[in-house]
Amino acid sequence: MQRYVYSFVIMILAAALLAACGSGDKGPAETALKAAEEAINTAKGEASKYMPDQVKSLESALASTREKLGKGDYKAVLSEAPALTSKAQEIASAAAAKKAELTKSWEGLSSGMPRVVEAIKSRVDILSQSKKLPAGMSAETLAQAKAGLSEITQQWTAATEASKGGNLMDAVAKASSVKVKAAEVLTLLKMPVPEALKS
């Protein structure tokens, strides 16, 4: 009987010791989680625009770690929180690089595309006013070119508005569509297609 009591006391002491050790990790775990939350909140402002899937995954991981803190699993929090902080910094850097890449692409497109659109418009206007179309140019082809010009104009306006609104991904995507359509219309009009539109 005495042996059973002794074993029971040992078990109680061991449990108390484990609880003490666990509670000792609570403060550092809370600090680590707070650092991770701050890093993620700082990163996701820009990253949400350029890397939404990665941000969503990071927020899910943060929620899981926060849940572990609530359950008292401080060792898991101490293990996971620094990794979340590091991942948030990686995503922030990748988002900044993506933004720089898109900015460069937009600057290139926005500097050259208006001249291409104007050249197409000028050619369409001249052909529309001609009493006789040049050889190889039919009324149907001209109508296709006009429709293409209308589409290009609308898409370019939308791309410009997206850029003004800070949505570079959408702006570049729309501008890239304009580039493809412009090359098609230039070919219809038998005008030279600039190398920039071929790439």
N, CA, C and O of each residue as an XYZ file, in Angstrom:
796
protein
N       0.827     -1.208      0.000
C       0.000      0.000      0.000
C       0.861      1.257      0.000
O       0.595      2.233     -0.701
N       1.906      1.185      0.819
C       2.813      2.327      0.920
C       3.501      2.586     -0.421
O       3.750      3.730     -0.802
N       3.805      1.479     -1.134
C       4.463      1.608     -2.425
C       3.545      2.307     -3.426
O       3.999      3.122     -4.230
N       2.230      1.979     -3.373
C       1.273      2.610     -4.267
C       1.150      4.101     -3.989
O       1.068      4.912     -4.911
N       1.139      4.448     -2.710
C       1.064      5.865     -2.324
C       2.306      6.596     -2.823
O       2.218      7.707     -3.345
N       3.430      5.976     -2.660
C       4.699      6.568     -3.107
C       4.666      6.804     -4.621
O       5.052      7.870     -5.101
N       4.196      5.787     -5.369
C       4.110      5.907     -6.835
C       3.167      7.041     -7.234
O       3.439      7.799     -8.164
N       2.065      7.137     -6.514
C       1.074      8.177     -6.797
C       1.664      9.568     -6.578
O       1.454     10.479     -7.379
N       2.400      9.716     -5.487
C       3.047     11.003     -5.173
C       4.057     11.364     -6.252
O       4.148     12.517     -6.673
N       4.812     10.370     -6.691
C       5.809     10.604     -7.761
C       5.107     11.085     -9.037
O       5.570     12.016     -9.696
N       3.999     10.447     -9.370
C       3.240     10.844    -10.565
C       2.738     12.283    -10.455
O       2.809     13.050    -11.415
N       2.230     12.637     -9.273
C       1.734     14.004     -9.046
C       2.865     15.011     -9.190
O       2.706     16.058     -9.817
N       4.015     14.679     -8.597
C       5.176     15.581     -8.674
C       5.642     15.742    -10.121
O       5.982     16.840    -10.561
N       5.651     14.637    -10.842
C       6.092     14.672    -12.246
C       5.145     15.544    -13.069
O       5.585     16.350    -13.889
N       3.841     15.374    -12.841
C       2.852     16.179    -13.568
C       3.008     17.658    -13.233
O       2.927     18.515    -14.113
N       3.231     17.947    -11.954
C       3.408     19.329    -11.519
C       4.660     19.938    -12.145
O       4.671     21.105    -12.536
N       5.713     19.126    -12.231
C       6.977     19.585    -12.810
C       6.798     19.891    -14.297
O       7.280     20.904    -14.803
N       6.093     18.987    -14.982
C       5.837     19.197    -16.411
C       5.005     20.456    -16.627
O       5.267     21.239    -17.540
N       4.005     20.637    -15.780
C       3.147     21.830    -15.892
C       3.955     23.094    -15.675
O       3.767     24.097    -16.364
N       4.870     23.031    -14.693
C       5.717     24.194    -14.399
C       6.614     24.520    -15.579
O       6.797     25.680    -15.950
N       7.183     23.434    -16.173
C       8.059     23.641    -17.336
C       7.269     24.234    -18.490
O       7.735     25.136    -19.187
N       6.024     23.694    -18.685
C       5.194     24.182    -19.782
C       4.817     25.633    -19.593
O       4.884     26.423    -20.535
N       4.420     25.992    -18.383
C       4.014     27.376    -18.141
C       5.192     28.333    -18.264
O       5.012     29.516    -18.554
N       6.390     27.821    -18.044
C       7.593     28.646    -18.206
C       7.817     29.041    -19.650
O       8.461     30.050    -19.937
N       7.272     28.227    -20.574
C       7.417     28.509    -22.002
C       6.329     29.455    -22.521
O       6.404     29.933    -23.653
N       5.328     29.718    -21.693
C       4.184     30.503    -22.161
C       4.581     31.903    -22.627
O       4.205     32.331    -23.718
N       5.346     32.612    -21.791
C       5.765     33.980    -22.144
C       6.551     34.031    -23.443
O       6.192     34.797    -24.337
N       7.627     33.230    -23.582
C       8.386     33.213    -24.836
C       7.527     32.811    -26.043
O       7.709     33.330    -27.145
N       6.584     31.873    -25.817
C       5.716     31.428    -26.916
C       4.817     32.581    -27.375
O       4.639     32.797    -28.574
N       4.256     33.313    -26.419
C       3.401     34.455    -26.755
C       4.193     35.532    -27.500
O       3.700     36.135    -28.454
N       5.430     35.763    -27.047
C       6.291     36.763    -27.694
C       6.622     36.348    -29.127
O       6.588     37.167    -30.046
N       6.944     35.060    -29.305
C       7.292     34.542    -30.634
C       6.093     34.635    -31.584
O       6.239     34.992    -32.753
N       4.905     34.309    -31.059
C       3.703     34.360    -31.892
C       3.370     35.803    -32.280
O       2.957     36.077    -33.407
N       3.558     36.718    -31.326
C       3.290     38.129    -31.610
C       4.234     38.646    -32.700
O       3.826     39.404    -33.580
N       5.490     38.228    -32.629
C       6.470     38.639    -33.654
C       6.056     38.106    -35.025
O       6.179     38.799    -36.035
N       5.560     36.856    -35.044
C       5.116     36.256    -36.304
C       3.907     37.009    -36.861
O       3.831     37.278    -38.060
N       2.971     37.343    -35.984
C       1.777     38.085    -36.407
C       2.150     39.448    -36.996
O       1.604     39.864    -38.018
N       3.077     40.128    -36.342
C       3.502     41.454    -36.829
C       4.189     41.337    -38.186
O       3.966     42.156    -39.078
N       5.027     40.313    -38.331
C       5.742     40.107    -39.604
C       4.757     39.815    -40.733
O       4.899     40.324    -41.845
N       3.761     38.993    -40.430
C       2.758     38.635    -41.448
C       1.894     39.845    -41.809
O       1.611     40.074    -42.985
N       1.476     40.617    -40.810
C       0.664     41.805    -41.070
C       1.424     42.838    -41.893
O       0.849     43.515    -42.746
N       2.720     42.951    -41.628
C       3.555     43.884    -42.392
C       3.698     43.416    -43.833
O       3.634     44.218    -44.765
N       3.892     42.108    -44.010
C       4.138     41.560    -45.350
C       2.895     41.536    -46.225
O       2.974     41.766    -47.432
N       1.747     41.258    -45.616
C       0.578     40.956    -46.452
C      -0.035     42.162    -47.158
O      -0.821     41.986    -48.089
N       0.304     43.384    -46.739
C      -0.210     44.559    -47.425
C       0.085     44.528    -48.915
O      -0.835     44.602    -49.731
N       1.353     44.421    -49.279
C       1.758     44.372    -50.680
C       1.636     42.952    -51.225
O       1.213     42.751    -52.363
N       2.012     41.964    -50.402
C       2.042     40.576    -50.879
C       0.667     40.075    -51.298
O       0.561     39.229    -52.186
N      -0.399     40.595    -50.660
C      -1.755     40.165    -51.017
C      -2.086     40.482    -52.474
O      -2.887     39.790    -53.102
N      -1.458     41.539    -53.007
C      -1.703     41.921    -54.403
C      -0.978     40.995    -55.376
O      -1.510     40.646    -56.429
N       0.232     40.606    -55.013
C       1.086     39.884    -55.953
C       1.221     38.389    -55.653
O       1.539     37.611    -56.552
N       0.989     37.981    -54.416
C       1.134     36.578    -54.037
C      -0.009     36.167    -53.095
O       0.242     35.724    -51.974
N      -1.254     36.311    -53.546
C      -2.400     36.055    -52.658
C      -2.468     34.638    -52.097
O      -2.854     34.449    -50.944
N      -2.100     33.645    -52.899
C      -2.170     32.249    -52.440
C      -1.199     31.991    -51.299
O      -1.533     31.321    -50.322
N       0.021     32.538    -51.435
C       1.030     32.348    -50.387
C       0.609     33.039    -49.090
O       0.829     32.512    -47.999
N       0.007     34.209    -49.215
C      -0.458     34.942    -48.030
C      -1.571     34.162    -47.330
O      -1.599     34.068    -46.103
N      -2.476     33.610    -48.118
C      -3.582     32.828    -47.553
C      -3.042     31.610    -46.795
O      -3.515     31.288    -45.705
N      -2.054     30.944    -47.380
C      -1.441     29.769    -46.747
C      -0.745     30.162    -45.441
O      -0.817     29.446    -44.443
N      -0.072     31.310    -45.470
C       0.631     31.804    -44.282
C      -0.352     32.140    -43.161
O      -0.094     31.846    -41.994
N      -1.467     32.749    -43.515
C      -2.478     33.100    -42.509
C      -3.114     31.847    -41.900
O      -3.453     31.829    -40.716
N      -3.273     30.804    -42.714
C      -3.818     29.537    -42.201
C      -2.852     28.908    -41.203
O      -3.257     28.393    -40.161
N      -1.563     28.962    -41.546
C      -0.537     28.410    -40.654
C      -0.493     29.201    -39.344
O      -0.305     28.625    -38.272
N      -0.665     30.516    -39.437
C      -0.676     31.364    -38.237
C      -1.863     31.009    -37.340
O      -1.725     30.931    -36.119
N      -3.026     30.795    -37.951
C      -4.224     30.431    -37.186
C      -4.015     29.106    -36.464
O      -4.454     28.937    -35.327
N      -3.349     28.171    -37.122
C      -3.070     26.867    -36.518
C      -2.128     27.009    -35.321
O      -2.327     26.370    -34.288
N      -1.104     27.849    -35.467
C      -0.154     28.067    -34.376
C      -0.820     28.794    -33.209
O      -0.552     28.494    -32.046
N      -1.690     29.754    -33.531
C      -2.423     30.489    -32.487
C      -3.319     29.526    -31.690
O      -3.474     29.659    -30.476
N      -3.892     28.572    -32.393
C      -4.752     27.572    -31.746
C      -3.934     26.720    -30.768
O      -4.404     26.373    -29.684
N      -2.707     26.391    -31.171
C      -1.832     25.593    -30.300
C      -1.453     26.367    -29.041
O      -1.313     25.788    -27.963
N      -1.290     27.675    -29.186
C      -1.003     28.507    -28.013
C      -2.177     28.442    -27.039
O      -1.992     28.324    -25.828
N      -3.383     28.521    -27.590
C      -4.578     28.460    -26.755
C      -4.710     27.136    -26.019
O      -5.274     27.069    -24.927
N      -4.178     26.079    -26.639
C      -4.252     24.756    -26.012
C      -3.078     24.482    -25.069
O      -3.008     23.429    -24.435
N      -2.156     25.450    -24.988
C      -1.023     25.297    -24.078
C       0.146     24.527    -24.656
O       1.048     24.123    -23.922
N       0.139     24.316    -25.977
C       1.254     23.593    -26.611
C       2.348     24.606    -26.962
O       2.568     24.939    -28.126
N       3.014     25.078    -25.926
C       3.977     26.176    -26.097
C       5.221     25.764    -26.885
O       5.798     26.568    -27.616
N       5.627     24.499    -26.726
C       6.817     24.036    -27.456
C       6.573     24.070    -28.964
O       7.458     24.438    -29.736
N       5.365     23.684    -29.373
C       5.027     23.725    -30.806
C       5.024     25.173    -31.304
O       5.494     25.462    -32.405
N       4.495     26.065    -30.488
C       4.453     27.490    -30.857
C       5.874     28.036    -31.002
O       6.180     28.762    -31.948
N       6.733     27.676    -30.051
C       8.129     28.141    -30.093
C       8.869     27.588    -31.305
O       9.825     28.193    -31.791
N       8.423     26.443    -31.784
C       9.038     25.842    -32.968
C       8.500     26.469    -34.260
O       9.252     26.723    -35.202
N       7.193     26.710    -34.284
C       6.543     27.156    -35.526
C       6.590     28.665    -35.758
O       6.739     29.113    -36.895
N       6.464     29.449    -34.688
C       6.369     30.909    -34.846
C       7.586     31.529    -35.551
O       7.403     32.356    -36.445
N       8.823     31.157    -35.179
C       9.969     31.747    -35.895
C       9.971     31.387    -37.386
O      10.383     32.190    -38.224
N       9.505     30.171    -37.707
C       9.433     29.762    -39.113
C       8.414     30.620    -39.870
O       8.619     30.969    -41.033
N       7.316     30.952    -39.192
C       6.300     31.819    -39.806
C       6.854     33.223    -40.050
O       6.594     33.836    -41.085
N       7.618     33.717    -39.080
C       8.241     35.042    -39.224
C       9.176     35.059    -40.424
O       9.164     35.989    -41.231
N       9.982     34.014    -40.522
C      10.934     33.899    -41.638
C      10.203     33.800    -42.973
O      10.599     34.430    -43.954
N       9.133     33.005    -43.004
C       8.362     32.836    -44.241
C       7.707     34.145    -44.658
O       7.641     34.462    -45.845
N       7.223     34.906    -43.678
C       6.605     36.202    -43.977
C       7.616     37.149    -44.618
O       7.285     37.887    -45.547
N       8.837     37.122    -44.123
C       9.895     37.973    -44.685
C      10.248     37.544    -46.109
O      10.504     38.380    -46.975
N      10.259     36.229    -46.338
C      10.530     35.712    -47.686
C       9.454     36.160    -48.670
O       9.749     36.597    -49.782
N       8.198     36.043    -48.235
C       7.085     36.431    -49.099
C       7.110     37.929    -49.379
O       6.818     38.358    -50.495
N       7.454     38.722    -48.377
C       7.545     40.180    -48.565
C       8.608     40.516    -49.607
O       8.394     41.373    -50.464
N       9.756     39.837    -49.530
C      10.842     40.074    -50.503
C      10.425     39.651    -51.902
O      10.696     40.351    -52.877
N       9.759     38.491    -51.996
C       9.315     37.986    -53.301
C       8.262     38.917    -53.904
O       8.250     39.150    -55.113
N       7.377     39.449    -53.054
C       6.340     40.375    -53.531
C       6.960     41.673    -54.045
O       6.518     42.226    -55.052
N       7.981     42.149    -53.347
C       8.673     43.375    -53.778
C       9.339     43.161    -55.131
O       9.322     44.045    -55.988
N       9.932     41.970    -55.317
C      10.584     41.648    -56.593
C       9.542     41.555    -57.711
O       9.777     42.015    -58.828
N       8.390     40.956    -57.397
C       7.308     40.829    -58.383
C       6.771     42.202    -58.774
O       6.497     42.465    -59.945
N       6.627     43.066    -57.783
C       6.143     44.423    -58.051
C       7.115     45.165    -58.969
O       6.700     45.847    -59.906
N       8.410     45.024    -58.690
C       9.428     45.694    -59.515
C       9.384     45.177    -60.954
O       9.524     45.943    -61.908
N       9.187     43.869    -61.089
C       9.114     43.252    -62.422
C       7.893     43.756    -63.188
O       7.991     44.097    -64.367
N       6.747     43.801    -62.516
C       5.512     44.272    -63.150
C       5.582     45.757    -63.493
O       5.081     46.194    -64.529
N       6.216     46.525    -62.600
C       6.379     47.965    -62.850
C       7.198     48.194    -64.115
O       6.869     49.047    -64.939
N       8.262     47.424    -64.253
C       9.130     47.538    -65.433
C       8.350     47.156    -66.697
O       8.450     47.826    -67.725
N       7.573     46.068    -66.605
C       6.781     45.623    -67.756
C       5.758     46.682    -68.153
O       5.585     46.985    -69.334
N       5.083     47.243    -67.146
C       4.069     48.259    -67.428
C       4.686     49.501    -68.044
O       4.131     50.070    -68.984
N       5.822     49.924    -67.525
C       6.487     51.116    -68.063
C       6.847     50.918    -69.534
O       6.697     51.828    -70.349
N       7.328     49.709    -69.862
C       7.670     49.412    -71.248
C       6.448     49.427    -72.153
O       6.475     49.993    -73.246
N       5.376     48.796    -71.681
C       4.140     48.740    -72.471
C       3.489     50.111    -72.612
O       3.042     50.484    -73.696
N       3.436     50.862    -71.508
C       2.747     52.153    -71.532
C       3.509     53.220    -72.318
O       2.930     54.220    -72.743
N       4.808     53.000    -72.506
C       5.563     53.995    -73.285
C       5.432     53.754    -74.790
O       5.493     54.695    -75.582
N       5.251     52.483    -75.182
C       5.195     52.185    -76.617
C       3.812     51.961    -77.190
O       3.558     52.297    -78.346
N       2.912     51.395    -76.394
C       1.610     51.002    -76.926
C       0.753     52.154    -77.443
O       0.118     51.998    -78.486
N       0.703     53.313    -76.761
C      -0.127     54.412    -77.290
C       0.247     54.804    -78.722
O      -0.623     55.151    -79.521
N       1.557     54.745    -79.048
C       1.993     55.096    -80.417
C       1.487     54.064    -81.427
O       1.104     54.408    -82.545
N       1.493     52.797    -81.014
C       1.006     51.727    -81.898
C      -0.495     51.898    -82.145
O      -0.962     51.800    -83.279
N      -1.236     52.153    -81.075
C      -2.691     52.336    -81.190
C      -2.998     53.534    -82.091
O      -3.917     53.483    -82.908
N      -2.227     54.608    -81.938
C      -2.446     55.811    -82.747
C      -2.151     55.527    -84.220
O      -2.863     56.015    -85.098
N      -1.106     54.739    -84.496
C      -0.754     54.391    -85.881
C      -1.866     53.558    -86.512
O      -2.209     53.760    -87.677
N      -2.431     52.622    -85.747
C      -3.533     51.796    -86.257
C      -4.745     52.679    -86.539
O      -5.367     52.565    -87.595
N      -5.077     53.551    -85.603
C      -6.238     54.442    -85.758
C      -6.089     55.321    -86.996
O      -7.037     55.515    -87.757
N      -4.876     55.847    -87.181
C      -4.616     56.714    -88.326
C      -4.816     55.965    -89.644
O      -5.415     56.483    -90.587
N      -4.299     54.730    -89.685
C      -4.422     53.918    -90.907
C      -5.879     53.548    -91.176
O      -6.335     53.586    -92.319
N      -6.604     53.191    -90.119
C      -8.023     52.831    -90.271
C      -8.817     54.041    -90.762
O      -9.692     53.901    -91.618
N      -8.520     55.217    -90.231
C      -9.221     56.442    -90.647
C      -8.970     56.733    -92.125
O      -9.895     57.076    -92.862
N      -7.722     56.596    -92.553
C      -7.366     56.863    -93.957
C      -8.092     55.893    -94.882
O      -8.661     56.292    -95.898
N      -8.064     54.612    -94.514
C      -8.708     53.594    -95.353
C     -10.223     53.781    -95.372
O     -10.866     53.555    -96.398
N     -10.790     54.190    -94.246
C     -12.248     54.390    -94.160
C     -12.704     55.528    -95.062
O     -13.821     55.514    -95.580
N     -11.827     56.517    -95.243
C     -12.178     57.685    -96.055
C     -11.830     57.510    -97.537
O     -12.219     58.320    -98.378
N     -11.086     56.433    -97.841
C     -10.681     56.200    -99.237
C     -11.864     55.721   -100.072
O     -12.684     54.926    -99.611
N     -11.941     56.216   -101.307
C     -13.013     55.782   -102.203
C     -12.731     54.364   -102.715
O     -13.645     53.599   -103.023
N     -11.454     54.047   -102.792
C     -11.073     52.717   -103.272
C     -10.003     52.147   -102.350
O      -8.998     52.798   -102.064
N     -10.237     50.931   -101.894
C      -9.265     50.294   -100.986
C      -8.067     49.788   -101.780
O      -8.214     49.395   -102.937
N      -6.872     49.794   -101.165
C      -5.684     49.303   -101.862
C      -5.785     47.810   -102.169
O      -6.603     47.102   -101.581
N      -4.955     47.342   -103.085
C      -4.954     45.928   -103.477
C      -4.710     45.048   -102.252
O      -3.855     45.343   -101.417
N      -5.464     43.985   -102.166
C      -5.294     43.056   -101.052
C      -6.085     43.439    -99.815
O      -6.068     42.720    -98.816
N      -6.774     44.561    -99.876
C      -7.573     45.019    -98.723
C      -9.049     45.026    -99.113
O      -9.466     45.764   -100.005
N      -9.827     44.196    -98.432
C     -11.263     44.136    -98.721
C     -12.033     44.916    -97.657
O     -11.502     45.267    -96.604
N     -13.302     45.173    -97.970
C     -14.165     45.885    -97.010
C     -14.319     45.045    -95.738
O     -14.404     45.584    -94.635
N     -14.352     43.724    -95.904
C     -14.489     42.823    -94.753
C     -13.253     42.904    -93.844
O     -13.363     42.918    -92.618
N     -12.072     42.957    -94.482
C     -10.822     43.063    -93.710
C     -10.768     44.377    -92.955
O     -10.337     44.423    -91.803
N     -11.203     45.435    -93.597
C     -11.222     46.747    -92.956
C     -12.191     46.740    -91.759
O     -11.905     47.308    -90.705
N     -13.327     46.091    -91.953
C     -14.307     46.000    -90.859
C     -13.709     45.238    -89.665
O     -13.934     45.608    -88.513
N     -12.949     44.174    -89.949
C     -12.282     43.408    -88.879
C     -11.259     44.278    -88.150
O     -11.132     44.225    -86.927
N     -10.532     45.082    -88.937
C      -9.531     45.976    -88.355
C     -10.195     47.024    -87.458
O      -9.686     47.345    -86.384
N     -11.331     47.551    -87.910
C     -12.069     48.538    -87.103
C     -12.538     47.926    -85.781
O     -12.422     48.537    -84.719
N     -13.068     46.710    -85.874
C     -13.528     46.015    -84.661
C     -12.351     45.760    -83.723
O     -12.463     45.897    -82.505
N     -11.214     45.383    -84.326
C     -10.000     45.147    -83.535
C      -9.522     46.414    -82.853
O      -9.098     46.384    -81.698
N      -9.592     47.547    -83.584
C      -9.182     48.834    -83.012
C     -10.077     49.214    -81.840
O      -9.597     49.721    -80.826
N     -11.381     48.968    -81.980
C     -12.317     49.269    -80.892
C     -11.990     48.441    -79.648
O     -12.002     48.946    -78.526
N     -11.700     47.169    -79.871
C     -11.355     46.275    -78.756
C     -10.058     46.727    -78.083
O      -9.960     46.759    -76.856
N      -9.065     47.074    -78.906
C      -7.770     47.532    -78.386
C      -7.941     48.788    -77.530
O      -7.365     48.900    -76.448
N      -8.740     49.725    -78.035
C      -8.960     50.989    -77.326
C      -9.605     50.746    -75.960
O      -9.197     51.331    -74.957
N     -10.613     49.879    -75.937
C     -11.298     49.567    -74.674
C     -10.357     48.879    -73.683
O     -10.316     49.220    -72.501
N      -9.599     47.896    -74.197
C      -8.693     47.148    -73.323
C      -7.571     48.045    -72.788
O      -7.158     47.926    -71.634
N      -7.092     48.936    -73.644
C      -6.007     49.819    -73.201
C      -6.497     50.800    -72.139
O      -5.785     51.094    -71.180
N      -7.717     51.302    -72.317
C      -8.311     52.188    -71.305
C      -8.438     51.453    -69.973
O      -8.137     52.007    -68.916
N      -8.890     50.191    -70.039
C      -9.042     49.375    -68.823
C      -7.688     49.118    -68.169
O      -7.574     49.144    -66.944
N      -6.658     48.869    -68.987
C      -5.312     48.629    -68.460
C      -4.782     49.872    -67.754
O      -4.178     49.780    -66.685
N      -5.014     51.035    -68.361
C      -4.555     52.302    -67.778
C      -5.257     52.576    -66.450
O      -4.633     53.021    -65.487
N      -6.560     52.304    -66.413
C      -7.326     52.508    -65.173
C      -6.831     51.570    -64.067
O      -6.728     51.968    -62.907
N      -6.524     50.319    -64.439
C      -6.013     49.350    -63.459
C      -4.677     49.821    -62.896
O      -4.411     49.681    -61.702
N      -3.838     50.381    -63.767
C      -2.540     50.892    -63.318
C      -2.717     52.062    -62.358
O      -2.042     52.138    -61.331
N      -3.627     52.971    -62.694
C      -3.884     54.126    -61.822
C      -4.421     53.679    -60.457
O      -4.167     54.316    -59.434
N      -5.165     52.572    -60.467
C      -5.726     52.050    -59.226
C      -4.746     51.214    -58.421
O      -5.092     50.687    -57.363
N      -3.512     51.092    -58.926
C      -2.485     50.346    -58.205
C      -2.516     48.845    -58.447
O      -1.799     48.095    -57.785
N      -3.352     48.396    -59.400
C      -3.434     46.966    -59.697
C      -2.539     46.642    -60.892
O      -3.013     46.507    -62.020
N      -1.252     46.521    -60.630
C      -0.286     46.308    -61.710
C      -0.458     44.965    -62.405
O      -0.258     44.862    -63.615
N      -0.829     43.932    -61.646
C      -1.002     42.611    -62.256
C      -2.095     42.655    -63.320
O      -1.926     42.130    -64.421
N      -3.200     43.278    -62.984
C      -4.309     43.388    -63.929
C      -3.931     44.292    -65.098
O      -4.273     44.008    -66.246
N      -3.225     45.378    -64.801
C      -2.810     46.312    -65.852
C      -1.912     45.633    -66.878
O      -2.111     45.780    -68.084
N      -0.930     44.894    -66.395
C       0.005     44.209    -67.301
C      -0.704     43.103    -68.074
O      -0.430     42.898    -69.257
N      -1.612     42.391    -67.413
C      -2.354     41.317    -68.099
C      -3.191     41.888    -69.241
O      -3.204     41.341    -70.344
N      -3.888     42.993    -68.969
C      -4.721     43.628    -69.998
C      -3.853     44.208    -71.122
O      -4.190     44.094    -72.300
N      -2.738     44.827    -70.744
C      -1.836     45.417    -71.737
C      -1.221     44.346    -72.629
O      -0.988     44.575    -73.816
N      -0.961     43.179    -72.054
C      -0.409     42.068    -72.841
C      -1.427     41.590    -73.866
O      -1.058     41.216    -74.979
N      -2.710     41.598    -73.499
C      -3.778     41.233    -74.443
C      -3.860     42.264    -75.567
O      -4.084     41.921    -76.728
N      -3.674     43.529    -75.201
C      -3.679     44.608    -76.200
C      -2.538     44.400    -77.188
O      -2.696     44.598    -78.392
N      -1.396     44.002    -76.661
C      -0.210     43.792    -77.501
C      -0.475     42.718    -78.561
O      -0.139     42.885    -79.733
N      -1.083     41.616    -78.123
C      -1.392     40.513    -79.043
C      -2.400     40.965    -80.100
O      -2.232     40.695    -81.289
N      -3.449     41.656    -79.650
C      -4.495     42.118    -80.575
C      -3.946     43.158    -81.546
O      -4.312     43.168    -82.721
N      -3.079     44.023    -81.062
C      -2.488     45.052    -81.923
C      -1.682     44.420    -83.052
O      -1.736     44.881    -84.192
N      -0.937     43.365    -82.733
C      -0.151     42.662    -83.754
C      -1.077     42.066    -84.811
O      -0.761     42.087    -86.000
N      -2.218     41.536    -84.378
C      -3.200     40.956    -85.314
C      -3.748     42.029    -86.261
O      -3.849     41.820    -87.470
N      -4.097     43.179    -85.681
C      -4.696     44.255    -86.488
C      -3.665     44.849    -87.449
O      -3.991     45.159    -88.595
N      -2.451     45.004    -86.996
C      -1.392     45.525    -87.877
C      -1.199     44.591    -89.068
O      -0.992     45.044    -90.194
N      -1.267     43.295    -88.815
C      -1.123     42.304    -89.887
C      -2.293     42.416    -90.865
O      -2.101     42.352    -92.079
N      -3.499     42.582    -90.334
C      -4.687     42.762    -91.193
C      -4.528     43.977    -92.104
O      -4.902     43.947    -93.277
N      -3.967     45.038    -91.543
C      -3.807     46.292    -92.286
C      -2.548     46.304    -93.157
O      -2.251     47.292    -93.828
N      -1.809     45.176    -93.132
C      -0.548     45.042    -93.886
C       0.475     46.111    -93.476
O       1.213     46.652    -94.300
N       0.486     46.386    -92.183
C       1.461     47.320    -91.620
C       2.544     46.512    -90.909
O       2.279     45.407    -90.437
N       3.767     47.053    -90.826
C       4.834     46.318    -90.148
C       4.531     46.133    -88.663
O       4.041     47.049    -88.001
N       4.824     44.947    -88.153
C       4.614     44.647    -86.735
C       5.937     44.865    -85.995
O       6.912     44.166    -86.273
N       5.993     45.814    -85.064
C       7.245     46.068    -84.316
C       7.705     44.817    -83.557
O       6.888     44.007    -83.118
N       9.002     44.678    -83.415
C       9.571     43.528    -82.702
C       9.026     43.420    -81.292
O       8.823     42.318    -80.783
N       8.785     44.567    -80.655
C       8.287     44.580    -79.287
C       6.938     43.878    -79.144
O       6.608     43.360    -78.077
N       6.155     43.867    -80.238
C       4.839     43.213    -80.195
C       4.932     41.721    -80.482
O       3.980     40.975    -80.254
N       6.071     41.298    -80.977
C       6.229     39.871    -81.315
C       6.682     39.036    -80.124
O       6.498     37.819    -80.099
N       7.288     39.714    -79.122
C       7.838     38.970    -77.986
C       6.792     38.799    -76.886
O       7.078     38.196    -75.851
